[in-house]
Amino acid sequence: MLSKLLKKGEYQRLKLYLFYLLLSFLIMLPLLTVPGFFGGWDQSFHLNRITDLTTNLRHLHPISFINTTGFSQIGLAVNTFYPYLTLLPFALLHLLIPSLTLSVNLGLTLLLFASFVCAHTAMTRFSQLVYHDNSLRRSVIFAVTYSLSGYFIFNLLVRFDLGECLVMMILPIFAVGLYDILFGEWQHWHWFVFSTTIIAYSHVLSTVVIAFTTVIFILGTSYMINQRRQRWLTLLKSSMLILINTLFLLVPLATTAAKVNVTAPKLGSLSKQAMTTFSAIVLSAGNIIDPREATHGVNLGIIILAALLIGTFGFKYLSKTGKIMYLCGIIFFFLCTALFPWQLFDHTSLRILQHPWRLLIFVNLFMSGCLSDWLVQLNKRNWQLICLALMIIVTFSTGLIYATHTKLGYPDKQLKNLTMQTKYMDYEPVKSQPYLKRIEKHEGYINGQKYYFNNRRSLPDGMIYRIPVASHEQKIDVPFLDYGNLVVSAQNIKLSSHRSKRGTLSFSVPADTDSVAIHYQVPISFKIAALLSFSGILVFFCIWFKFILKS
């Protein structure tokens, strides 16, 4: 009956989405049944962010610049330096589902589903542009290969890097959007703007890496571009709109960084973090995602390794487009490994990359395209189904082995240790570093005497401390990091404050004061940036919707 109500194309699309949804639940089933978290690489960091954002939503306060519920409740400004708006779905799920474990794992399942849909949509459009067909098989093979690739599953299950997962989810849309502007139908610039905005609001470092790679790609292929004036103009307009859309992110980050010297994420040796031959071949062949292994267990995974080998030995069977994707994949694979002389760049600005294997996002993209090209060129339906089935079985088995053989680091009953503090305390003021462990324990000073501020209540972008009452004025140094824009009040009186030698907030309170409130006052520049960004996003969606109606 449903098939009669819907058009043929819509019914087929609905069946595909249902297939991807069921596949997402199947892959994530081992994790959905685990009563807690394994304490993955970045898990503590992102769960702190989700917990903090959920609390803010309960107070109807979705926009915040400092974290007062998570990260030990010391006012760490993670929200200022690390985009958080794309985590709203996770926070909304936690609002609806009290269990943090279930809500987060369900969020990961939906993220995997979104990856399938984005990859399928991108390849459908790419097929129309380059292959001049609407091959359903190519789109399905690409979507499954890309979304079940070892690095994406590793990020999802083990490393728990939500920012990079969100970037990988939307990357195929970005790639085809850029291709449309440069070589396809430049009128379809909307995908490029939409995907770039999502990337920027998900992970700043990935945004820098993708932007750098995009510039190199444009410069290297500029001689192939026709209708240059119109395409360059479209690219410029799109870039300007992206800039407006991300002012809400850029202005607070830049102004706060200019005001306070903060610690950046640790920059190690690029040459030491590059993938070894052992990681690239042996760990990938075993689809091993054990973070105790070389390069923290990061590898290609058996699916992308197979795609690489098939592309190598079956190169002559690839189409021209497939050969180009293979060569691009090989170049990025080479850059991920120790075969590239990364030691020459250990002391350059390229260190911001942190780990050369971050470029695996491009290896996944191109090798997934290469494998889909080869299987469609093969034109043997049974082989295509067998390959898809093997990918699903291998990925499900990998997740099952990880879930059943990994020690549970944080059972549901012990989640406070995970969500109220974090292993990594980036973005704190540099002058706070020597005192950070004591600040985390809420150690402060009243009249020069050590005092633990354990009686406190967190608020969105603020904190209320209870203090001992005294019959005289008291000088107080609270364990709350000062990035500026903090307003202190007691007895409904605004108090003057300054930054202490610890990088914390210091002030004096009048006699008979039993509590003090701290609140982050949003600067007018932040509000203007937010207004411009949200207006830009609204205008963009109106233009896109109008374009869809006309089409």
N, C-alpha and C positions, 0 to 999 in steps of 0.2 A: 504493500500500500504506500509505503514511504517513497518507493521508486516512482510511483505514479504522481505523487505530489511535487516531487523535485524534478528539475531538468536532468538530462542524462549526465552532463558534466558535473552538476552539483551533487548528484547522488554518488558518482564515482569519487569525488573529492571527500565527501562525508565518510565513505568506506575507508579511504586512505587514512584520514585523520583518526578513525577508530582503530585501524591497524597500528598506527604509530603510538596511540595512547596505550593500547594493550601491550605493545612491545616495551614501552617505557616502564610500565608496572612490572612486567616480567623481569626485565634487567635489574630493576631496583628492589625486587621482592626480597632477596637475601638481607638487604639493608633495612627494609621496612619492618622486618620481624625482629630486629636487634633491640633489646631494651636499654639503649644508651648510646654513647659515642665512643669511638676508638681513640679519640684524642689526636686526630690527624695533624699534619704539619701546620696548617693555618686555621685549624678548626676552632681553637679557642678564640682567636682574633675575630673571626667572622660571627661566631655565636654571641660574643660580647656586643657586636654591632647590632645584630638582630634583636637581642634582649633589650638593648637601649632604645632602639627604634619602636619596639612593641610597647614599652612603657610610655613613650612619648605619644603614641597613637591613642593609648587609653586616656590620656589627658587632652586629646584632640589637638596635639601639638606636633604635626608631622615634620616641620622644619626646625632643625636645631644645628648648632655649630660646635657645641662641646658635649662630651659624653659624661653623664652624671649618674647613670644606673649601672652601666658596665664599666670595665676597665678600672676596677677598684674604687670607683666613685671619687676620683680625684680631679675631675674636670678636664681630662685629656681631650684635646681638640682633634680627634680622629675624623669627625664629620666635616671638619674644615679642609683637611688635607686628603681625605680618601672619599670619593663619591659614594653616596649612600642611597640615593633615590631609587635605584634599580633593585634595592633590597626590600622595598615596600611590600611586594607580594609575599615574601617570607614572613614579614612582620604581621601582615593581615591574616595569613594562615595561622600564625601563633595566637592571634586574638581570637580566632574561631575555634582553634584546637588547643586546649590547655597544655597538652603534652608537648614539650619543646622537641623531643626526639621525633615524634610522629609528624609534627608540623613541618620540621626542617626536612626530613626525609621525603615527605610528600612534596615539598617545594622543589627538591632535587629531581624528583620524578617528573614534575611538570616542566622543569628546566630542560630535561632530556627530551621530553615531548616537543617543546618549543624548538629545540635544535633540529629534530627530525623535520618539522614543518618548514623551518627557515631554509634548511639545506635543500629540501624538495622544491620549494618555491623558487629558490635561486637557480637550481639546475634546470627547472622548467623554462624559466626566462632565458637562460644561457643557451639552451637547446634551440629556442626560437631564433635567437640572434646569430648563433654560429653554425649550428647543424641544420638550421632551417626545417626543423621538425618539432613534433610535440611528443617525443618518446617518453612514455610513462616508465618504461624499464630503466632508462638512463637516470631518471630523477630518483626512483626508488633505490637503485643500487648506490647512487652517490649519497643519498640521505642516510642510509644504513651504514655504509662504509665510514662516512665522516663522523657520524654521531657515536659510533661504537669504536672509534679509533682509540688506540691505547692511551695516548696522552690526554684525550678528553675524559675518558673513564677514570684515569689516574687522578686527574684534577677533581673529578666529581666525587669519587669514593674515598680516596686516600688523602690527597693533599688538601682537599676541601678549599680550593682557591675559588671562591664564588665569583670574584671580580673577573678573573681570566675565563672562567666557564661561561659567564654572560657574554664576554667578548667573542669567544669561540662560537657560541650559539648564533650570533648575528653576523659573523665574518663572511659567510657565503653571500649574504644579502649585500654587504658592503662591496664585495668583489664584483658582483654582477652590476651593481649600481654604478660603480666607477667605470666598468667596461661600457655600459650604456652611454655614459656621457662622452667617453673618448672615441669609441668605435661604433656604437650602436645607434639607438634613437635617443639623442640628447634630451628630448622632451620628457623622457622618463628619469629625470634627475632626482625624483622624490625618494627613491630607495636609498640613494647615496646619502642624502641629508639625514633621513630617518636613522639609518644604521650607524652613521658616524656619531650622531647625537647619543645613541644608546651606548656606543663604545666609550665615549668620553665620560658618560655618567656611570660607567661600570668600573673602569680601571685606567688610571692616569698613565701608568708606565706602558701598558699595551697601546694606549692611544699614541704615545710618543713613538713607539716602535713601528706601528702601522703607518703613521704619518711620514716617518723617515723613509720607510720602504715604498710608500706611494709616490713620494717625490722622485725617488730614484727610478721607479717604474715609468712615471710620466716623462722624465727627461730621456730615458732610454728608448721610448717608443714614440716620441713626439714627431719624428719624421714620417710615421705611418698614418698620422691623423689627417683626415680630410675635413672640409668645412671648418677650418681651424678657428676662424673668428668667432663663430657661433658656439663652438665647443669650449673654447677658452673662456668666453663670456659666461657660459652656463656654469663652468667650473668655478669661476670667480664669484658669481652670485651665490652659488651653493655654499662656498666656503664662508662667505660673509654671513649667510643665514645660520650656518653651524656655529660661527663665532658668537652671534647674538643669542642663540639657543643655549650656549654653554657659559654665558657671562655669570650666571648664578653660581657656577662652579669656580670659574677663574678669578673673579674679583675677590671673594673671601680668601682664597688660597694665596693669591699674590700679595694682598695687603697685610695679611697676618704674617706671612713669611718675611715681609719687609720690616715688620715691626718687632718680631721676636725671632731670634736665631734658634731654630728647632733641629732636632736630630733627624736625619733622613734614614730610610731603610739601609741596612748594612750593605756596603759594596765590597764584595770579595774579589778574588782573582778570576778573571774570565777564563784563563787557560786551565785552571784547576776545576772549574765548574762545567767545562765542555764535556760532552758525552764521550766515553771511551769506546774502543772497538767492542769490548766486552758488553757494555750497556747496549750499544747499537745493534748487536747481532744476537748474543747469547740470551740476554734478558728479554729482548724483543721476541725471539723465537719461542721462549717459554711463556710469553705474555705475563711476565712477573711484575707485580706492582708493589713489591716489598720496599718500603722507604729505608730499610737498613742496608740495602744493596748499593752498589756504586752509583754516584750522582743521585743519591736519595731514591733510587728505584725508577728514575725517569728514563723512559725509552720509547721507541716507536710503537711497540706493541706488535703482535704477530700479524694483525690485519694490514697495517700500513707497510710492514716489512714484506709481506707477501705481494702487496701492490707494487712495491719498489722492485722486487725480483721479477715479477711478471712484466713490468715495464721494461726492465733491462733485457730479458731474454726474448720478449715478444715485441720489441720496439718496432720491428718492420710491419707488425699487424695493426699498429695504432694509426689513427687518422692524423692529419697534420696538426689538428688542435690537441689531440692526445699526446703527440710527441712534444709539443711546446709545454704542456702541463707537466709531463714527465721530467723534462730538462729543468724547469723551474723548481720542481720538487727535489731533484738531485742537488741543485745549487744550494737550496736552503738546508738540505740534509747535511751537506758538506760543512756549511757554516755552523751547524749544531755540534759538530764533533771536534775532537782534539786534532784532527787532520788539518784544520785551518789554524794558521799561526796566531792564535788569540793572545799569546804572550806579548806580541807587539803592541797590543791595545790595552794591556793591564793598567796602564797609568794615564789613560786618555779619558775624554768625556764619554766614550762608548761604554765605560764601566757601569753607566746607569742601567744598562741591560741586565746586570747582575748575573744572569745565567744564559749562556748561548743557546741552551735547549729551549728557551722561550720561543725561538723561531720555529719550533715544531708545529706551531699553529698554522704556518704556511705549508710545511711539509704535508700535514694532514689534508689541507685544502687541495693542493695540487695532485697529490698521490691518489686521493679519493676520486678526483676527476679523471685521472689517468686510468684507474681500475674500471670505473663505469664506462669509459670509452672503449676499453679492450673487450669487456664482456658484451657490450652492445654490438661491437664489430664482429665478435665471435658468432653472434646470432644463433646461439643454442640455448633454448629456454631452460632445458634441464640443468645445464651447467650453471646458468644464472641462478636458478632456485637453490641448487646445491651450495653455491658460494654464499648466498644470503643465509641459508640455514646454518652453515658452518660458522659464519660470523656471529650469529645470534647465540649458538651453543657455546662457542669459545668465550664470549663476553659474559654470558650468564654463569658459566663454570668459574670464571675468574672471580666474579663478585661473590659467588657462593663460597669458594675456597677462602677468600679474604675475610668474609663475615664469620666463618666457622672456625678459622684457625688463628685469628688475631685476638689478642687479649683485650678485653673491654676496659679501656682506660677510665671512662666516666660512666658508671651505671646511672640510671635515672635518679636514684636516691642521692647521688653525690654530685649533681650537676652544678651546685653553687660554686664549687672550686673551679669549674670550667667557665662559667658565664659571668662571674664577678671579678675575675682577674684574667690575665693573659700572659703567655710566655714571652711575647714580643711587645715591648713598650716603645714603639716608634712614635715620632712626632711630639715628644715632650721637649720643653725648652732645654737647650744645651746646659745652662747653668743648674738645671734640676737633676742632671744625671748622677752626680756624686751622692745625692740625698734621696734618690728615687725609691729605694727599697724601704726607707723609713717613712717616706711620704705615703707609699702604698699601704703601710700599716697604720696610717692616719696619725702619724706623730707630728705634733705641732708645738707651739710655744705660747704660753701666757705669762707675760712679764718676764720673759727670759727663761722660764722654767718649763721643762718638758711636760707635755700634756697630750693624752690620746683622745682625739675627738671621735669617740665611738657613738655618741648620742647625736645622730644626724638624720636628716630626711631629705632624700633627693627629689628634685623637681626637674621638669624639662628645662634645660639650659640654666640650671641653678641648684642651690643647696641651702638648707637651713641647719645651722649648728646650734645645739644647746650648750651653754657655757656656765661655769660656776658664777654665782652672783657675788659681786664685791661692792663695798661701799665707796670705792674710788675708781678712777679711770684705769682701764687695763689695756696693755699693748698686746695684741694678738697676731700670731702668725699661723694661719690655718693650712692644713695639707690640701690645698686646692690650687692647681696650676694657673698662673696668670698669663694669659695671652693678650691682655688688654680688653677694653670694652666691658669690664666687670663693674657692677654697681653693688655697693655694700650698704645695708640699712639695718638699723636697730631702733626699736621703740618708735617706728615710723619716721625716723630721721636718717637722711642720707649721710653716710660717713665718707670721709676722704680715705683713700687707700694708696698703697704703693707696692711695687714688686720687691720681695725680700731677696736676700742673697741666694736663697734656695730656688728662686724662680716661682715662689708661691705668693699668695695674696697676704698682705700684712696691713693692719689698721689698728686704730684705737677705738674702744667703746666706752661710753659714759658709765658712770656708777649705776648700780642696780639693774644692769642688763643681764637677762637670762638666756637670750637667744639672738642670733645674728643671721640675716638672710643675704645670700649672694645671688645675683642674677646677671646673666649675660645680656647686655643691651645691644641689640642689633644696630650697627651703624647705618646711616641713611644711604651710604654707597651700596651696601649689601641689598637694601630694600629696592633701590633703583635697578640694580643688576637683576634681582629676582623678577621684578615687574617686566623688564625688557625681555628676559629669557622666556618667561611664561607667555608673554604676548607674542613673541616670535614663534614659539611652538604652536600656539593657537592659530596664528595666521598661516603657518606652514600646513597644518592639518586641513584648514579651510581650503587652501589652494589645491592640496592633494585630492580632497574630496570632490572639488569642482572638476578637476582633471579626470577623475574616475567616472563621474557622471557624463562628461562630454565623450569619453571613450566608449 
